[in-house]
């Protein structure tokens, strides 16, 4: 697992990941990372910026793996 830049913010025990954080984690370009976040159904849009909770991203990846 790659190191996440300090731009990730914490919400309780969970981190809020931006498009840039998902790019670093998954190795996607920003366009693909944003599309991936939207397809997950767990994406949060705040002031036209996209965010996803780290636990939601992991759950979505697990759901993809099982399917």
Phi, psi and omega in degrees: 000134182281157176289135178265132178304155180293007177287341179292134180254151182261143175231097188068239177262005184247147178260145174264117184259135176268179178300319180298322179293319178294324175301314181294320181290313189264343182080021179270160169282163183303323180294314180291321179298317179296317179296319178299317179296318180294319181293335182293331183084358181253007186286140175252130177251113180234119182051047177064016175247147183259138178221157175214143176286143182301319180295326178291321177297315179295319178297317179296318178297321178295318178298321177294322181293321181288323184290000000 
